[in-house]
Amino acid sequence: MTTFAIEAHGLVKRYGDLTAVAGIDLAVPRGSIYAMLGPNGAGKTTTINMLTTLIVPTAGSASVAGYDVVRAANQVRTRIGVTFQDIVVDQDLTGREVLDIHGRLYRQPTAVRQRRISELVELVQLTDAIDRRVRTYSGGMKRRLELARGLMTDPEILFLDEPTQGLDPQNRVGIWNYIRDLNQTRDLTLLLTTHYMDEAEALAARVGIVDKGRLVVEDAPATLVSNLGADVIRVRGQGERDQFVAHLKSVPFVIRVDLDTLGEFVLVYVDSGSRRLAEIVASAGANHFQIDDVTVARPSLGDVFLHHTGNALRD
Ligand SMILES: Nc1ncnc2c1ncn2[C@@H]1O[C@H](COP(=O)(O)OP(=O)(O)OP(=O)(O)O)[C@@H](O)[C@H]1O
């Protein structure tokens, strides 16, 4: 048994001239939660589709649960669960029928299917709704049913493509709790994609930031953030901005300087915002930059994304 549930080396997917995934390396330890964070079109779904054997890589290799995703695709399939971004089930079916059909696809005997369904329905709290048509479910209930479907075959590894897309905050937190529970109580490895920074931060031991088909940086969320600096001073104003920025870059306690995507704010990463604020304000004045607005905050994963890609993380 390898220590990694998911491994990828130089994974590439091209569609004609378009490179959807441009060489991704991954090593996700067994029993951990890994989040791929990136904007729409970054290549997250394509990566998941390769890892779950739905599409064949153009180049590179990957193994899931110790099996090669191309040469041993069937072995991989019996060890994973997948939940998709969109509800893929026929909405005229009842929740129970959806789960039952999924079990049949995997040739589970009737008794096993029935046992799994009653266990999972309780787990995702759909007991009262399980015999209703999926069409009548709320968005949160459909997601929970998707989770249950992904778990029908008792997978070692669960892939979740944007598990809380389109849900309200309360439902999102509910799904997060299920995901955490699954990870802790069943030692399930989870790989999820998201473009919500709070989701990656709340759930994942490690976050890989994906942009334009590449993994630009990967680490524990707290490490990614603290590498930027303890605090970020955001400054908006008018005048000699370039001169101000050039000066900041020469100040010893300034760890990094970025501009936000609109070029509106100068982001000054420092060791201590409260201690350095007065000096930053003074140096703006000395460099002919008149401050309109200044705030001090802890950096976020959004700042990490901006720093590494030059873009804001947006839908
Ligand atoms: N079957 C396909 N044929 C052609 N291009 C594709 C195909 N699938 C994906 N792409 C392109 O590959 C790129 C990556 O898409 P992908 O869906 O993997 O991104 P993503 O990060 O999952 O985005 P989202 O958050 O919107 O799901 C996009 O430019 C997309 O248009």
The ligand as an SDF file (V2000), in Angstrom:
LIG
                    3D

 31 33  0  0  0  0  0  0  0  0999 V2000
  -14.4690   18.4480  -23.5540 N   0  0  0  0  0  0  0  0  0  0  0  0
  -13.8510   19.6060  -23.7040 C   0  0  0  0  0  0  0  0  0  0  0  0
  -13.5640   20.0830  -24.9320 N   0  0  0  0  0  0  0  0  0  0  0  0
  -12.9350   21.2600  -25.0960 C   0  0  0  0  0  0  0  0  0  0  0  0
  -12.5410   22.0680  -24.0780 N   0  0  0  0  0  0  0  0  0  0  0  0
  -12.7960   21.6590  -22.8380 C   0  0  0  0  0  0  0  0  0  0  0  0
  -13.4700   20.4150  -22.5760 C   0  0  0  0  0  0  0  0  0  0  0  0
  -13.5690   20.2830  -21.2290 N   0  0  0  0  0  0  0  0  0  0  0  0
  -13.0140   21.3830  -20.6830 C   0  0  0  0  0  0  0  0  0  0  0  0
  -12.5410   22.2080  -21.6350 N   0  0  0  0  0  0  0  0  0  0  0  0
  -11.8450   23.4900  -21.4120 C   0  0  0  0  0  0  0  0  0  0  0  0
  -10.7760   23.2510  -20.5390 O   0  0  0  0  0  0  0  0  0  0  0  0
  -10.5790   24.3450  -19.6400 C   0  0  0  0  0  0  0  0  0  0  0  0
  -10.6330   23.8450  -18.2130 C   0  0  0  0  0  0  0  0  0  0  0  0
  -11.9640   23.4760  -17.8970 O   0  0  0  0  0  0  0  0  0  0  0  0
  -12.4040   22.8360  -16.5120 P   0  0  0  0  0  0  0  0  0  0  0  0
  -13.8760   22.5490  -16.5900 O   0  0  0  0  0  0  0  0  0  0  0  0
  -11.5020   21.7220  -16.1670 O   0  0  0  0  0  0  0  0  0  0  0  0
  -12.1410   24.0290  -15.5070 O   0  0  0  0  0  0  0  0  0  0  0  0
  -12.6150   24.1800  -14.0000 P   0  0  0  0  0  0  0  0  0  0  0  0
  -11.4690   24.7160  -13.2520 O   0  0  0  0  0  0  0  0  0  0  0  0
  -13.2090   22.9210  -13.5100 O   0  0  0  0  0  0  0  0  0  0  0  0
  -13.7530   25.2560  -14.1110 O   0  0  0  0  0  0  0  0  0  0  0  0
  -15.1800   25.2660  -13.4000 P   0  0  0  0  0  0  0  0  0  0  0  0
  -14.9450   25.8370  -12.0580 O   0  0  0  0  0  0  0  0  0  0  0  0
  -15.9700   26.1870  -14.2830 O   0  0  0  0  0  0  0  0  0  0  0  0
  -15.7000   23.8800  -13.4120 O   0  0  0  0  0  0  0  0  0  0  0  0
  -11.6600   25.3540  -19.9840 C   0  0  0  0  0  0  0  0  0  0  0  0
  -11.0990   26.3120  -20.8490 O   0  0  0  0  0  0  0  0  0  0  0  0
  -12.7070   24.5230  -20.6920 C   0  0  0  0  0  0  0  0  0  0  0  0
  -13.4370   25.3100  -21.5980 O   0  0  0  0  0  0  0  0  0  0  0  0
  1  2  1  0
  2  3  1  0
  2  7  2  0
  3  4  2  0
  4  5  1  0
  5  6  2  0
  6  7  1  0
  6 10  1  0
  7  8  1  0
  8  9  2  0
  9 10  1  0
 10 11  1  0
 11 12  1  0
 11 30  1  0
 12 13  1  0
 13 14  1  0
 13 28  1  0
 14 15  1  0
 15 16  1  0
 16 17  2  0
 16 18  1  0
 16 19  1  0
 19 20  1  0
 20 21  2  0
 20 22  1  0
 20 23  1  0
 23 24  1  0
 24 25  2  0
 24 26  1  0
 24 27  1  0
 28 29  1  0
 28 30  1  0
 30 31  1  0
M  END
$$$$
